[in-house]
Amino acid sequence: MSTSRSTRFLAVVCLTAAAALTATSCAKEEGSGSASSASSEGAQVVQSPTAAADASGSGCTLQTYGASKLDLKDAVVGFSQSEKEANPFRIAETQSIKDEAAKLGVKKLLTTNAQSQLPKQISDIQDMLAQGAQLLIVAPLNSDGLEPALRAAAAKHVPVITIDRKINATACKDYVAFLGSDFVEQGKRAADQMIKVTGGKGKVAILLGASGNNVTTDRTKGFVDQIKAQAPGLEIVAQQTGEFARDKGQQVMEQLIQANPGITAVYAENDEMGLGAVTALKAAGKKPGEDVKIVSIDGTRNAVQALANGQYNGVIESNPRFGPLAFATAQKFFAGEAIPEDVIISDREYDASNAKNSLSGAY
C-alpha cells in the first residue's frame, strides 16, 4: 500500500472508530452482558497498517478478493466468538460488535460462540454462511484449523475479517485482514515493566496462554527475549499453561509455589491467570504485589483495580473493543478501498502511578 493510501486509511478508520465510541447511546441486546463499548477513553486507536497482501502492493480490494459491493444496512453479518464469555475480554469484545452493528443499522447480526472448541467454531461459521451471512467477523480460537470454514466462505465469496488472533492463512485469499495488537511488543513491554518492578533480579514464573495460537507464542517470545537481553539477573524458572483461565491460573500457581518456593515474580499472559495467581499466593501466605511481583496483559477492570490496591505491579492493555474498527474496515472494503493485511492497534499500559485514575478506561 502506498504511503498516502496507508495514511488515508489510518485517518479514516481512527476517526470512524472514535466517533462510534463517543456516541451517547448504544443498543444492548438481551443477555449480552454488562460490558459497554461506549467509553471514548477506551477507544481503539490504529497504530500502523502494514504492507499489503496482493501482488500490486495496494492492499486487498473487492476485485482481488472476488467479493461484491455491499451496504451493511442491507447485509447479514456473522460474528464468530471463540471462547465462552466468562472472560471480561470476550464479554467486552462481543458487546462491542453488537453495539456497533446496532448503531450502524446492520440488517441482521448473527452471533455464535465456539465455547473453546475448534470443531464447533468451524460448524458455527458454516451455519452462519448457510443462514446467508455476507460478511464474517471471526475471533479465531486457534491460528490453525479453520481451513474448512474459510473454504466455505471463499466458495460463496464472503469476506472474512479476523480480530484479536491471527490465522496462518493467505491474506486477500482466505481472509481480508487481521485487526489486533502487536503481541510480541506486548510481551516486550510486560518484560520492561517486570524489570522495573523487580530491579532486574529474581525468579520468574510464566503463566502461558492457551497453546495453538499466535497470541501465546508471541507474548512468550516478546517477554523471554527482552528479559534475556535486558535483565540476565531475572531467571525464568518455570513456564506452564494456565489456558487463559482464572481457575486454571490459580491451580497452576499453586503447583508452581510448591515446586519453586523461591519464585519472586509472575508474568501472566492474560489478566485472568494473573488474578488466579493472586488468589493462590494469598492462600500460600504470600503478599502478591510485594513478596511476588505480578505483571500481566489485558487491561481488565479487576486487574487494574488490583494494581491500584497494591496487589499487582503492572498491566499491558490488549483492547477488545473491535466493533467500530471491524465495521469501519468492512465499510471501506465494500466501498472499494484497499485494506492492508494487518491493522495493528496501540495498547496502553497501567502501573502504580496511573491505575486509580485509569479505571474508567479498563473493561
Residue pairs with C-beta under 8 A, 6 or more apart in sequence:
1 9
1 49
1 51
1 52
1 57
1 58
1 59
1 338
1 340
2 57
2 58
5 58
5 59
5 338
6 49
6 340
9 49
9 59
9 332
9 337
9 338
9 339
9 340
10 46
10 48
10 49
12 328
12 332
13 46
13 325
13 328
13 329
13 332
13 343
14 45
14 46
16 324
16 328
16 331
17 43
17 44
17 45
17 46
17 324
17 325
17 328
18 40
18 43
18 45
18 324
19 324
20 100
20 103
20 323
20 324
20 327
20 328
21 37
21 38
21 39
21 40
21 42
21 43
21 44
21 321
21 324
22 38
22 40
22 43
23 38
23 103
24 38
25 38
26 36
26 37
26 38
26 99
26 102
26 103
27 98
27 99
27 102
27 103
28 95
28 98
28 99
29 98
29 102
32 94
32 95
32 98
33 85
33 91
33 94
33 95
34 91
35 88
35 91
35 92
35 95
35 363
36 95
36 99
37 92
37 95
37 96
37 99
37 100
37 321
37 323
37 324
38 99
39 360
39 361
41 360
41 361
42 319
42 321
42 361
42 362
42 363
43 321
43 324
44 319
44 321
44 322
44 324
44 325
44 345
44 346
45 345
45 346
46 325
46 343
46 344
46 345
46 346
47 182
47 344
47 345
47 346
48 344
49 340
49 342
49 343
49 344
50 340
50 341
50 342
50 344
51 57
51 340
51 341
52 58
52 59
52 60
52 338
52 340
52 341
53 59
53 60
53 170
53 171
53 172
53 177
53 340
53 341
54 60
54 61
54 64
54 172
56 64
58 338
59 172
59 337
59 338
59 339
59 340
59 341
60 171
60 172
60 176
60 177
60 333
60 338
60 339
60 340
60 341
61 333
61 336
61 337
61 338
61 339
62 68
62 69
62 333
62 334
62 336
64 172
65 157
65 159
65 172
65 173
65 176
66 157
67 157
67 158
67 159
67 333
67 334
68 157
69 334
69 335
69 336
70 134
70 135
70 334
71 334
72 104
72 105
72 106
72 107
72 135
72 327
72 330
72 331
72 334
73 104
73 105
73 106
73 107
74 107
75 106
75 107
75 108
75 134
75 135
76 107
76 108
76 110
76 131
76 132
76 133
76 134
76 135
77 101
77 106
77 108
77 109
77 110
77 133
77 134
77 135
77 136
77 137
77 330
78 109
78 110
78 111
78 112
78 125
78 128
78 129
78 131
78 133
78 135
78 136
78 137
79 94
79 97
79 109
79 110
79 111
79 112
79 136
79 137
79 138
79 139
80 112
80 114
80 121
80 124
80 125
80 128
80 136
80 137
80 138
80 139
81 90
81 93
81 94
81 111
81 112
81 113
81 114
81 139
82 90
82 113
82 114
82 116
82 121
82 139
82 140
82 141
82 165
83 90
83 113
83 114
83 115
83 116
83 141
83 244
84 90
84 113
84 115
84 116
85 91
85 94
85 113
87 244
87 245
87 270
87 272
88 271
88 272
88 298
88 300
88 301
88 302
88 363
89 270
89 298
89 300
89 318
89 320
89 363
90 139
90 320
91 363
92 320
92 321
92 363
93 139
93 163
93 164
93 320
93 321
93 322
94 111
94 113
95 323
96 320
96 321
96 322
96 323
96 324
97 109
97 111
97 137
97 322
97 323
97 326
98 109
98 111
98 323
99 323
100 323
100 324
100 326
100 327
101 109
101 323
101 327
102 109
104 327
106 327
110 128
110 131
110 133
112 121
112 124
112 125
112 127
112 128
113 124
114 120
114 121
114 124
114 141
116 141
116 210
117 141
118 141
118 142
118 145
118 146
121 140
121 141
121 146
121 149
122 145
122 146
122 148
122 149
125 136
125 138
125 146
125 149
125 152
125 153
126 148
126 149
126 152
128 136
129 136
129 152
129 153
129 156
129 158
133 158
134 158
135 158
135 159
135 161
135 330
136 153
136 158
136 159
136 160
136 161
137 161
137 163
137 322
137 326
137 330
138 146
138 149
138 160
138 161
138 162
138 163
138 175
139 162
139 163
139 164
139 165
140 146
140 162
140 165
140 166
140 167
140 213
141 165
141 212
141 213
142 165
142 212
142 213
143 165
143 166
143 167
143 168
143 212
143 213
143 214
144 167
144 168
144 212
145 212
146 167
146 169
147 169
147 174
150 160
150 167
150 169
150 174
150 175
153 159
153 160
154 173
154 174
159 175
159 176
159 330
159 333
160 174
160 175
160 176
161 175
161 176
161 177
161 179
161 326
161 329
161 330
162 175
162 177
162 178
162 179
162 180
163 178
163 179
163 180
163 322
163 326
164 179
164 180
164 181
164 215
164 318
164 320
164 322
165 180
165 213
165 214
165 215
166 178
166 180
166 214
166 342
167 174
167 175
167 178
168 214
169 175
171 177
171 178
171 341
172 341
176 329
176 333
176 339
177 329
177 339
177 340
177 341
177 342
177 343
178 341
178 342
178 343
179 322
179 325
179 326
179 329
179 343
179 345
180 343
180 344
180 345
181 318
181 319
181 344
181 345
181 347
182 344
183 214
183 215
183 217
183 218
183 219
183 222
184 218
184 219
184 221
184 222
185 222
186 218
186 219
186 222
186 297
186 316
186 318
186 347
187 218
187 219
187 220
187 221
187 222
187 223
187 224
187 225
187 226
187 269
187 297
188 222
188 223
188 225
188 226
189 222
189 316
189 347
189 349
190 219
190 222
190 223
190 267
190 295
190 296
190 297
190 314
190 316
191 222
191 223
191 224
191 226
191 227
191 230
191 231
191 267
192 226
192 230
193 295
193 313
193 314
193 316
193 349
193 351
194 204
194 223
194 227
194 231
194 234
194 265
194 267
194 293
194 295
194 313
194 314
195 226
195 227
195 230
195 231
195 234
196 314
197 265
197 293
197 295
197 313
197 314
198 204
198 231
198 234
198 264
198 265
198 293
200 230
200 231
200 233
200 234
201 231
201 233
201 234
202 233
202 234
202 235
202 264
202 265
202 293
203 234
203 235
203 237
203 260
203 262
203 263
203 264
203 265
204 227
204 234
204 235
204 236
204 237
204 263
204 264
204 265
204 266
204 267
205 236
205 237
205 238
205 239
205 240
205 253
205 256
205 260
205 263
205 265
205 266
205 267
206 220
206 223
206 224
206 236
206 238
206 239
206 240
206 266
206 267
206 268
206 269
207 240
207 241
207 242
207 249
207 252
207 253
207 266
207 267
207 268
207 269
207 273
207 274
207 276
207 277
208 216
208 220
208 239
208 240
208 241
208 242
208 269
209 215
209 216
209 219
209 241
209 242
209 243
209 244
209 269
209 270
209 273
210 216
210 241
210 243
210 244
211 241
215 269
216 241
216 269
219 269
219 297
220 239
220 269
223 267
224 236
227 234
227 236
234 265
237 260
237 262
237 263
238 256
238 259
238 260
238 263
240 252
240 255
240 256
241 248
241 252
242 248
242 249
242 251
242 252
242 253
242 268
242 269
242 273
242 276
244 269
244 270
244 272
244 273
245 272
245 273
245 276
246 272
246 273
246 275
246 276
247 276
248 273
248 276
249 268
249 272
249 273
249 274
249 275
249 276
249 277
249 280
250 276
250 277
250 279
250 280
251 276
251 280
252 273
252 276
253 266
253 276
253 277
253 280
253 281
254 280
254 283
254 284
256 263
257 263
257 280
257 281
257 284
257 286
263 292
264 291
264 292
264 293
265 292
265 293
265 294
265 295
266 274
266 277
266 292
266 293
266 294
266 295
267 295
267 296
268 274
268 276
268 277
268 294
268 295
268 296
268 297
269 296
269 297
270 296
270 297
270 298
270 318
271 296
271 297
271 298
271 299
271 300
271 302
271 303
271 315
272 298
272 300
273 296
274 294
274 295
274 296
274 303
274 312
275 302
275 303
275 306
277 288
277 292
277 294
278 288
278 294
278 306
278 311
278 312
281 287
281 288
281 291
281 292
282 288
286 292
287 311
288 294
288 306
288 311
288 312
289 306
289 309
289 310
289 311
289 312
289 313
290 310
293 313
294 311
294 312
294 313
294 314
295 312
295 313
295 314
295 315
295 316
296 303
296 312
296 314
296 315
296 316
297 315
297 316
297 317
297 318
298 315
298 316
298 317
298 318
299 315
299 316
299 317
299 318
299 319
299 347
299 348
299 350
299 361
299 362
299 363
300 362
300 363
301 359
301 362
301 363
303 312
303 315
303 350
303 362
304 315
304 350
304 355
304 358
304 359
304 362
305 355
305 359
305 362
306 312
307 313
307 314
307 315
307 350
307 351
307 352
307 355
308 355
308 356
308 359
310 352
313 351
313 352
314 349
314 350
314 351
315 349
315 350
315 351
315 355
316 347
316 349
316 350
317 347
317 348
317 349
317 350
318 347
319 345
319 347
319 348
320 363
321 363
325 343
325 345
329 339
329 343
332 339
333 339
348 358
348 361
350 358
350 362
